[in-house]
Amino acid sequence: MATTAAPADADPPECPVCLSPFDAASAVPRVLPCGHSLCGPCIAALPPASAAAASSSLRCPLCSQCVPFSRALGPSSLPKNLALLALLPSSSPSPSRAPTAAAPPPLPLPLRAAQSRLLSRFRHAVLPESASPLRSAPTTARLAFGSLGSDLDAPWFCARGRPVSLLPIETHPGEGRPLAEQGAAFYRPSHAARVLAAIGALSDAAKEELAGLIASSARLARRVCRIYGVWMDPEAPPLWMVSEHHPRSVSQLMEDEMINGEETVAQIGFVVMEACEVMMRLHGEGLVLGCLGLDCFCLDEFGHCLLDFSHVLALCRGVRAEANSHSIGAFVSPEVVAVLGDTLQTKDNDFDGLVGCSSDIWSLGCVLVSLLTMDEQLVAGWDSEGVYDDWEKEVATRLNASLLGTQFEPLAGIIRSCLSYDPKGRPEIADIWKCIRGLLMKSGHVALAPDDDSAAQKSFRCLLLGELSSMFIESGDVESDVKAHLSQGAEENSSDQDDGSNGDNRVDLSGSDGPQSARMFKSSTLTAHRDCVTGLAIGGGFLFSSSYDKTINVWSLQDFSHVQCLKGHEHKITSIVAVDNGNHSLCISGDSGSGIFIWSVDSTLKEEPLYKWYEHNDWIYRGVDCLAVSGTGYLYTGSRDKSVKAWSLEVINQLYLALQWPVVFFTVEVGMVPFGHGGSLIIHHCLYWKMI
């Protein structure tokens, strides 16, 4: 149908909000769900409909309706008003210049269902692409620094040029998105889709830890450096965790030559008191750091002490990668060192209460000793093999000499108790805070005591022993890290195959893990399916596994090698059984489309079924839900149509319809079945079938 052209003297259509004429470049008319059309800049500038749905809705200025809108995707997610674009005055370019016109940029692909669920959870954690905090490509997978490239509105409210720190989170951001979509000429994943695909490639534990850190940094405002969210460079991986950064570190207090003596100790006291408040708030959140360093604390523009999660995670990765934490300035308690050295506890996250608040008290005591003695290497020299007593005496001597003649001289006793080898002998952080405050106020009476919520916490999660601290570790650095990543690597490989093409039939065998102790057994991980496994069966020396990916994989029970893959089902396989029939094995499978397949596994490795037929085709309920085989050569199938059917494996037909004469009848009887429980006899009514 021909499009009616606009009169030559007619005014071009304009945006009803800013009254600027529409065009095809900067002021493209976009259609809201209510039906009204506004230009893209006006849609982006509209305020949210409510504070609860700040990033997922807006209010139309023309009809005042609350309409859904994703601020992470921007106005480009809304359709264009083609009718208004047709009324725009068209400029007829010369034929010679038309072929040299620049190609339009690729359009963003819509989010998938899984990414939409992630967006609802991380809606305030995906930074826009315009933030671009990374100024240059880092040479290593370490902590990087930069500044925001644009102003950030709600919920961040950050000005352009604000310094930030960037911690790498994931090295393969392309996972979860097919390669054809990544390099398409006309369509490409949007920035939000790429970030959500990278988050989706993480393990479930890493997602929970990342979301928990972002939420905790928001709740602990002005106590920790806020984690703004995650961001990804449009050209190169990985995914970056962007955090607030203050260049001035607490370690600079040891280099400050303008303040000496009593004033230096007093300033350190104020800093440590605020550090105690931070640690108490963290423990109230159920979070234990596991290690600390002087660079983990920084000072803001007002001189307040803040905890930097990015520096803590970078230090944790260094502790996990290095055999000796002394060289990187990490203060780790003896019980945490013991857990890191125990392969089983690190792999299973079974800490048996060894890691808790007292572990951070040791690290905090080391920070305090380092600041007061101006010697960071002093507290890093403890050894658990016999020289701990000598090290403790040396620390006490140096500490008494540093505090001699100052108002903090009574603080030496409680600091020494923080470095007790027994975790039960260390004081509470609230007691350290009260002692320092009492000395600063020159009074032993403290009217206001902090709220220590750590006693109410029954379980803690340790940041040092978490998933984010175990990333970017070389395979030969720490033995425990390799074993802790076996299960995670298998999950990521399964996710890659699930999102890949259907023709990719790679098989990944993780190998066998040797026994670690008397209670651990040898195991192997077999990975070949692209979807969840629905059934297992053993027969003829083989293991048969069925899956929703419509395939059956056959594994050898001798060496766990992959024998063959049986294909033929057109629907999801829901059940599977195996039968040893003479010299060969039979595998029987049923799918959600009422298909029943019989396979033969022998040396010929046939991938086609011996027999197949379709039953249980009720007009409402269909599909085979369960299979069972008797020793007399009968196959029983159950379906959602409330029927159980019996089949002969020799005739491959329904018994009560075979050859038009009855072979087997089913009768229903009500019987009494004894069932023992707790030394008593319980009688239950049940229905069962009797062969007559």
C-alpha positions in Angstrom: 0.0 0.0 0.0 1.4 3.4 -0.9 2.3 5.8 1.9 0.8 9.2 1.8 3.5 11.8 1.6 3.3 14.9 3.8 2.6 18.3 2.0 5.6 20.4 1.3 4.5 23.3 3.4 3.3 21.1 6.4 5.1 21.4 9.7 7.1 18.3 10.7 5.7 16.3 13.6 7.2 17.2 17.0 7.5 15.7 20.4 4.6 16.8 22.7 7.0 17.1 25.7 10.0 19.1 24.4 8.3 20.4 21.2 11.4 19.5 19.2 10.8 18.1 15.7 11.1 14.4 15.3 14.0 13.1 13.2 15.5 9.7 12.3 18.7 10.3 14.3 18.6 12.2 17.6 14.9 12.6 18.2 13.4 9.3 17.0 9.7 8.9 17.9 9.2 5.9 20.2 5.8 4.4 21.1 5.1 3.9 24.8 2.9 0.9 25.9 0.0 3.3 26.4 0.1 4.3 22.7 1.6 7.8 22.9 4.8 8.7 21.1 7.7 10.7 22.6 11.3 11.3 21.5 14.0 9.1 22.9 15.7 11.8 25.1 12.4 12.7 26.7 11.6 9.1 27.5 15.1 8.7 29.1 14.5 11.8 31.2 11.1 10.9 32.5 11.0 10.3 36.3 10.0 6.8 37.6 6.4 6.1 38.4 7.2 5.1 41.9 10.3 4.6 44.1 9.6 0.8 44.4 9.8 0.4 40.6 12.4 3.1 39.8 14.1 1.0 37.1 11.2 -0.8 35.6 8.4 1.8 35.0 7.6 5.4 34.1 4.5 7.6 34.0 3.4 8.9 30.6 3.1 12.7 30.8 0.2 12.7 28.4 -2.2 10.2 29.9 -0.6 9.8 33.4 -0.6 6.0 33.0 2.1 3.9 34.7 3.7 1.9 31.9 6.6 -0.7 32.0 10.0 0.6 30.9 13.5 -0.9 31.4 16.0 1.8 32.1 18.8 -0.7 31.7 17.9 -1.1 28.0 16.9 2.5 27.4 14.5 4.0 24.8 15.9 1.7 22.1 13.9 -1.1 23.6 10.6 0.6 22.5 9.3 0.4 19.0 9.6 3.3 16.6 6.5 5.1 15.3 6.9 4.3 11.6 3.8 6.4 10.7 5.5 9.6 12.1 8.8 8.7 10.5 7.0 8.5 7.1 5.7 12.1 7.5 9.2 13.5 8.1 10.7 15.5 5.2 12.9 13.1 3.3 16.2 14.3 2.0 17.0 12.7 -1.4 20.7 12.0 -1.4 22.6 11.8 -4.7 23.0 8.4 -6.2 26.7 8.7 -6.1 26.8 9.1 -2.3 24.1 6.6 -1.5 26.4 3.5 -1.8 29.0 5.1 0.5 26.5 5.7 3.3 27.5 4.3 6.7 25.8 1.1 7.7 23.3 1.4 10.5 24.6 0.2 13.9 23.4 -3.3 14.9 20.1 -3.4 16.8 20.2 -4.8 20.4 18.7 -8.2 20.8 15.9 -8.7 23.3 16.6 -10.3 26.6 16.0 -14.0 27.1 13.8 -15.4 29.8 16.7 -16.4 32.1 18.3 -13.0 31.6 15.0 -11.2 32.5 15.0 -13.1 35.8 18.5 -12.0 36.4 17.7 -8.4 35.5 14.9 -8.4 38.1 17.5 -9.3 40.8 20.5 -7.2 39.5 18.5 -4.3 38.2 20.3 -1.8 40.4 23.7 -3.5 39.8 24.2 -3.2 36.0 26.0 0.0 35.3 25.2 1.7 31.9 27.7 1.4 29.1 28.3 5.1 29.2 29.9 4.8 32.6 33.1 3.5 31.0 35.2 3.6 34.1 38.2 1.7 32.6 40.6 4.1 31.0 43.1 1.6 29.7 43.3 -2.2 29.3 44.9 -3.8 32.4 47.8 -6.0 31.8 46.9 -8.5 34.5 43.7 -9.9 36.1 44.3 -7.7 39.1 42.6 -4.7 40.7 42.4 -1.8 38.3 41.5 1.9 38.9 39.7 4.5 36.8 37.0 7.1 37.0 33.4 7.4 35.8 33.0 8.6 32.3 29.5 10.0 32.8 27.1 11.1 35.4 25.0 8.3 37.0 21.4 8.9 38.0 19.3 6.9 40.3 20.0 4.7 42.2 23.8 5.6 42.1 23.8 9.4 42.0 27.5 9.7 41.2 29.2 12.6 39.3 31.4 12.2 36.3 35.1 11.7 37.1 34.6 10.1 40.5 37.4 7.6 41.1 36.5 4.0 41.2 38.2 0.6 41.6 37.5 -2.3 39.3 37.9 -5.9 40.3 37.6 -8.6 37.6 34.9 -11.1 38.2 34.5 -13.4 35.2 37.0 -14.2 32.4 34.5 -15.5 29.8 31.7 -13.0 29.4 30.5 -14.5 26.2 29.2 -17.6 27.9 25.4 -18.0 27.8 25.1 -16.4 24.4 25.5 -18.2 21.0 28.4 -17.2 18.9 26.1 -16.3 16.0 24.4 -13.7 18.1 27.7 -12.2 19.3 29.0 -11.4 15.9 25.8 -10.7 14.0 25.8 -7.9 11.4 22.3 -6.6 12.0 21.6 -7.7 15.6 23.9 -7.8 18.6 23.4 -8.3 22.3 22.9 -5.0 24.2 25.2 -4.0 27.0 22.7 -5.2 29.6 22.3 -8.5 27.8 26.1 -9.1 27.7 26.5 -8.2 31.4 23.6 -10.5 32.4 25.0 -13.3 30.2 28.3 -13.0 32.1 26.5 -13.0 35.4 24.5 -16.0 34.3 27.7 -17.9 33.5 28.8 -17.7 37.1 28.1 -20.5 39.6 25.1 -20.2 41.9 27.4 -19.6 44.9 29.2 -16.8 43.0 25.9 -15.1 42.1 24.7 -15.3 45.7 28.0 -13.9 47.0 28.1 -11.0 44.4 24.5 -10.1 45.1 25.1 -10.3 48.9 28.2 -8.0 48.7 26.3 -5.4 46.6 23.4 -5.4 49.1 25.6 -5.3 52.1 27.6 -2.3 50.8 24.3 -0.4 50.3 23.1 -1.2 53.8 26.5 -0.3 55.3 26.7 3.2 53.7 29.4 5.4 55.0 31.1 2.4 56.7 32.4 0.7 53.5 33.3 1.8 50.0 30.0 1.3 48.1 29.9 -1.3 45.4 28.1 0.5 42.5 27.6 -2.7 40.5 29.1 -4.6 37.5 30.2 -3.2 34.1 31.7 -4.7 31.0 33.9 -3.1 28.4 32.2 -3.3 24.9 35.4 -4.5 23.3 37.2 -6.9 25.7 36.4 -9.1 28.7 36.1 -9.6 31.6 33.2 -8.5 33.8 34.3 -5.8 36.4 32.9 -5.1 39.8 33.0 -1.3 40.1 33.4 0.1 43.6 33.9 3.5 45.2 37.6 4.3 45.6 39.4 6.7 48.0 43.1 7.1 47.1 44.2 7.8 50.7 45.0 4.5 52.5 45.3 3.9 56.2 48.9 2.7 55.6 49.8 6.3 54.8 49.4 7.1 58.5 52.8 5.4 59.1 54.4 7.7 56.5 52.9 10.9 57.8 55.8 12.9 59.3 53.8 16.0 60.3 52.1 14.3 63.2 54.3 12.7 65.9 54.0 11.1 69.3 50.8 11.6 71.2 48.9 13.1 68.2 49.8 10.1 66.0 48.6 7.6 68.6 45.3 9.5 69.0 44.7 9.7 65.3 45.3 5.9 65.0 42.9 5.4 67.9 40.1 7.2 66.1 40.8 5.2 62.9 40.8 1.9 64.7 37.7 2.7 66.6 35.9 3.3 63.3 37.4 0.1 61.9 35.9 -1.8 64.9 32.5 -0.3 64.1 32.8 -1.5 60.5 33.7 -5.0 61.6 30.8 -5.2 64.0 28.4 -4.1 61.3 29.9 -6.8 58.9 29.5 -9.5 61.6 25.9 -8.4 62.1 25.4 -9.1 58.4 26.8 -12.6 58.9 30.0 -11.8 56.9 33.5 -12.7 58.0 36.4 -11.4 56.0 39.1 -14.0 56.9 42.0 -11.8 56.2 42.9 -8.1 56.4 45.7 -5.7 55.3 46.5 -2.1 55.9 45.4 -1.3 52.3 41.9 -2.7 53.0 41.0 0.4 54.9 41.0 3.9 53.4 40.2 7.4 54.5 37.5 9.5 52.8 37.7 13.3 52.3 36.5 13.8 55.9 39.1 11.5 57.4 36.7 8.7 58.3 37.8 5.1 58.0 36.1 2.9 55.3 36.5 -0.7 54.4 37.2 -1.4 50.7 35.7 -4.7 49.5 37.7 -4.6 46.3 41.0 -4.5 48.1 39.8 -7.2 50.5 38.9 -9.5 47.6 42.1 -8.8 45.8 44.0 -9.6 49.0 42.0 -12.8 49.5 42.9 -13.9 46.0 46.5 -13.3 46.8 46.2 -15.4 49.9 44.6 -18.3 48.0 47.2 -18.1 45.3 50.3 -17.6 47.4 51.7 -20.3 49.7 53.0 -17.6 52.0 50.8 -14.7 52.9 53.6 -12.7 54.5 54.9 -11.4 51.2 51.6 -9.7 50.3 50.9 -8.1 53.6 47.9 -10.2 54.6 47.1 -10.8 58.2 45.5 -14.3 58.5 44.7 -16.0 61.8 46.1 -19.4 62.6 42.8 -21.2 62.4 42.1 -19.8 58.9 45.6 -20.9 57.8 44.7 -24.4 59.1 41.4 -24.4 57.1 43.2 -23.3 53.9 45.7 -26.1 54.3 43.0 -28.7 54.7 41.9 -29.8 51.3 38.7 -31.4 52.4 37.4 -28.4 54.4 38.2 -26.0 51.6 36.4 -28.1 49.0 33.3 -28.9 51.1 33.1 -25.6 52.8 33.0 -27.5 56.1 34.6 -25.3 58.7 33.1 -26.8 61.8 32.9 -23.4 63.5 36.6 -22.8 63.2 36.2 -19.6 61.2 34.1 -16.9 62.8 34.3 -13.4 64.4 37.4 -14.3 66.4 39.3 -14.8 63.1 38.7 -11.1 62.1 39.7 -10.0 65.7 43.1 -11.5 65.1 43.4 -9.7 61.8 42.2 -6.4 63.3 44.7 -6.8 66.2 47.5 -7.2 63.6 46.4 -4.0 61.9 46.4 -2.1 65.2 49.9 -3.4 66.1 51.2 -2.4 62.6 49.9 1.1 62.9 51.2 1.6 66.5 54.7 0.1 66.0 55.0 1.5 62.4 56.2 -2.0 61.4 54.0 -4.1 59.1 56.4 -7.0 58.9 56.4 -7.5 62.7 52.9 -9.1 62.9 53.4 -11.1 59.7 56.2 -13.1 61.2 54.2 -15.5 63.4 54.7 -19.3 62.8 52.6 -22.1 64.0 55.5 -24.6 64.2 57.0 -23.6 67.5 58.1 -20.0 67.5 54.8 -18.4 68.3 55.8 -17.8 71.9 58.9 -15.9 70.9 57.0 -13.9 68.4 54.3 -13.0 71.0 57.0 -11.7 73.4 58.6 -9.6 70.7 55.2 -8.1 69.7 54.5 -7.3 73.4 57.9 -5.6 73.8 57.6 -3.5 70.7 54.0 -2.6 71.6 54.8 -1.5 75.2 57.7 0.7 73.9 55.4 2.4 71.3 52.7 3.1 73.9 54.9 4.1 76.7 54.1 7.5 78.1 50.9 7.9 76.0 47.2 7.8 77.0 46.9 4.5 75.2 49.3 2.6 77.4 46.5 0.5 79.0 45.6 -0.6 75.5 48.6 -2.9 75.2 46.9 -5.7 77.3 43.7 -6.0 75.2 45.8 -5.8 71.9 47.9 -8.8 73.1 44.8 -10.7 73.9 43.6 -10.2 70.3 46.7 -12.1 69.1 45.9 -15.1 71.3 46.5 -18.4 69.5 43.3 -19.8 71.0 40.3 -18.2 69.3 38.3 -18.5 72.6 40.8 -16.3 74.4 40.3 -13.3 72.2 38.1 -10.4 73.2 35.0 -9.2 71.5 35.3 -6.3 69.1 32.8 -4.3 71.2 35.2 -4.6 74.1 38.1 -3.2 72.0 35.8 -0.3 70.9 34.9 0.5 74.5 38.5 0.5 75.6 39.6 2.8 72.8 36.7 5.2 73.3 37.2 5.3 77.0 40.9 6.2 76.5 40.1 8.9 73.9 37.4 10.5 76.1 39.8 10.3 79.0 37.2 8.5 81.0 36.6 4.9 81.9 32.8 5.3 81.7 31.3 4.9 78.2 27.7 6.1 78.1 26.8 4.8 74.7 27.8 1.3 73.8 27.6 -0.1 70.2 25.0 -2.6 69.2 26.9 -5.8 68.6 24.6 -8.1 66.5 27.2 -10.8 65.9 26.1 -12.8 68.9 22.7 -13.3 67.3 24.3 -14.8 64.1 24.4 -18.6 64.1 26.2 -19.0 60.8 28.7 -16.9 58.9 30.0 -16.9 55.4 33.7 -16.3 54.9 34.8 -14.0 52.1 38.3 -15.6 51.9 36.9 -19.0 51.4 34.1 -17.9 49.0 33.8 -18.2 45.2 34.9 -14.6 44.3 38.2 -15.1 46.2 39.0 -18.3 44.2 38.9 -16.7 40.8 42.0 -16.0 38.7 44.1 -18.6 40.5 46.8 -20.5 38.5 46.2 -24.3 38.4 49.6 -25.0 39.9 49.6 -22.5 42.8 47.4 -24.1 45.4 46.3 -27.7 45.3 43.1 -27.1 47.2 42.0 -24.4 44.7 42.2 -27.0 41.9 40.0 -29.4 43.6 37.6 -26.7 44.7 37.1 -25.8 41.1 36.4 -29.2 39.7 32.7 -29.1 40.4 32.4 -25.4 39.3 34.2 -26.2 36.0 31.8 -29.1 35.3 28.8 -26.7 35.8 30.3 -24.1 33.5 31.0 -26.7 30.8 27.4 -27.9 31.1 26.1 -24.4 30.7 28.3 -23.8 27.7 27.0 -26.9 25.9 23.4 -26.0 26.9 23.7 -22.6 25.2 25.6 -24.0 22.2 24.3 -25.5 19.1 22.5 -28.8 19.1 25.1 -30.5 16.9 27.8 -30.1 19.5 28.2 -33.5 21.1 31.4 -33.0 23.0 32.0 -35.3 26.0 33.8 -34.0 29.0 35.1 -36.5 31.6 36.5 -34.9 34.7 38.4 -38.0 35.7 38.5 -39.7 39.1 39.2 -38.0 42.3 41.4 -40.1 44.5 40.2 -40.9 48.1 41.2 -38.1 50.5 40.3 -39.8 53.8 38.5 -42.8 55.2 35.1 -41.2 54.8 35.7 -40.0 51.2 35.2 -42.3 48.2 36.5 -42.3 44.7 34.2 -40.5 42.2 34.0 -39.6 38.5 32.0 -36.8 36.8 30.5 -37.8 33.5 29.3 -34.8 31.4 27.7 -35.1 27.9 24.1 -34.1 28.2 23.0 -30.5 27.3 20.0 -30.6 29.6 19.0 -32.1 33.0 19.3 -35.8 33.4 15.9 -37.6 34.0 16.8 -41.2 34.5 19.6 -43.8 35.1 19.6 -47.5 34.4 22.2 -50.2 34.6 22.3 -53.3 32.4 24.8 -55.5 30.5 27.8 -53.7 32.1 26.6 -50.3 30.9 25.1 -47.2 32.4 22.3 -45.6 30.5 21.4 -41.9 31.1 18.4 -40.1 29.7 17.9 -36.4 29.5 15.5 -33.7 28.4 17.8 -33.1 25.4 16.1 -36.1 23.8 19.2 -38.3 23.8 20.4 -41.4 25.7 24.1 -41.7 26.5 25.7 -45.1 27.1 28.7 -45.3 29.5 31.0 -48.2 30.2 31.0 -49.3 33.9 34.6 -50.5 33.6 36.4 -47.2 32.8 33.4 -44.8 32.7 34.1 -44.1 29.0 31.4 -42.9 26.7 30.3 -45.7 24.4 27.6 -44.2 22.2 24.7 -41.7 22.1 21.3 -43.0 21.1 19.1 -40.5 19.2 15.6 -40.9 17.9 13.2 -39.3 20.4 11.4 -36.3 19.2 10.2 -35.3 22.7 11.8 -35.1 26.2 12.8 -38.4 27.6 11.0 -38.9 30.9 11.8 -42.5 31.9 14.3 -45.3 31.2 14.9 -49.0 32.1 17.5 -51.6 31.1 17.0 -55.3 30.5 19.6 -58.1 30.1 18.2 -60.2 27.3 20.4 -63.1 26.6 23.7 -62.1 25.0 22.8 -58.5 24.5 21.3 -55.7 26.5 18.1 -53.8 25.8 17.3 -50.2 26.8 13.7 -49.1 26.9 12.8 -45.4 27.1 9.6 -43.4 27.2 9.1 -39.7 26.3 6.6 -36.9 26.9 5.1 -37.5 23.5 3.9 -41.0 24.3 6.7 -42.7 22.5 8.2 -46.0 23.7 11.6 -46.9 22.2 13.5 -50.2 22.5 17.3 -50.0 21.8 19.9 -52.7 21.5 23.4 -52.1 22.7 26.0 -54.4 21.1 29.3 -54.2 19.3 27.6 -52.8 16.1 26.8 -49.5 18.0 23.5 -49.0 16.2 22.0 -45.6 16.9 18.6 -46.5 15.5 16.0 -48.2 17.8 14.9 -51.8 17.3 11.2 -51.0 17.8 9.2 -47.9 18.6 5.5 -47.2 19.0 3.3 -44.6 20.5 0.6 -45.1 23.2 -1.2 -43.3 26.0 -2.5 -40.8 23.5 -5.3 -39.3 25.6 -6.7 -36.1 24.1 -5.8 -34.2 27.3 -3.1 -36.2 29.0 -0.3 -37.8 27.1 3.3 -39.0 27.6 5.0 -41.9 29.4 5.9 -41.1 32.9 7.3 -44.4 34.3 8.5 -47.7 33.1 9.0 -51.1 34.9 10.2 -54.5 33.7 9.3 -57.8 35.3 11.4 -61.0 35.2 8.8 -62.8 33.1 9.4 -60.6 30.0 6.7 -58.0 30.5 7.0 -54.2 30.2 4.7 -52.0 32.3 4.1 -48.3 31.3 2.4 -45.7 33.3 1.0 -42.4 32.0 -0.7 -39.2 33.2 -3.9 -40.5 31.6 -4.3 -42.6 34.8 -3.6 -45.9 33.0 -1.1 -48.7 33.4 -0.5 -50.9 30.4 1.4 -54.2 30.1 3.4 -55.2 27.0 5.2 -58.4 25.9 8.8 -57.8 25.0 8.5 -60.7 22.5 5.4 -59.6 20.7 5.9 -55.8 21.2 2.2 -55.2 21.5 -0.4 -54.5 24.0 -1.2 -57.7 25.9 -4.9 -57.4 26.1 -5.2 -56.5 22.4 -2.6 -58.9 21.0 -4.0 -61.0 18.2 -7.6 -60.0 19.1 -7.7 -62.6 22.0 -7.2 -62.0 25.7 -3.8 -63.0 27.1 -3.8 -61.2 30.4 -6.6 -59.6 32.4 -6.2 -57.0 35.2 -8.3 -57.1 38.2 -8.4 -54.7 41.1 -8.4 -55.9 44.7 -8.3 -54.1 47.9 -5.7 -55.7 50.3 -4.0 -55.0 53.6 -0.3 -54.4 53.4 1.7 -54.4 56.7 4.2 -51.6 57.1 6.5 -51.4 60.1 7.5 -48.1 61.5 9.0 -47.5 64.9 8.3 -51.0 66.2 4.6 -50.8 65.4 2.5 -52.2 62.6 0.6 -49.8 60.5 -2.1 -51.0 58.1 -2.6 -49.1 54.8 -5.2 -49.7 52.1 -3.8 -49.9 48.6 -4.6 -51.0 45.1 -2.6 -53.5 43.3 -2.8 -55.6 40.1 -3.0 -59.3 40.1 -2.0 -61.5 37.0 -4.6 -64.3 36.5 
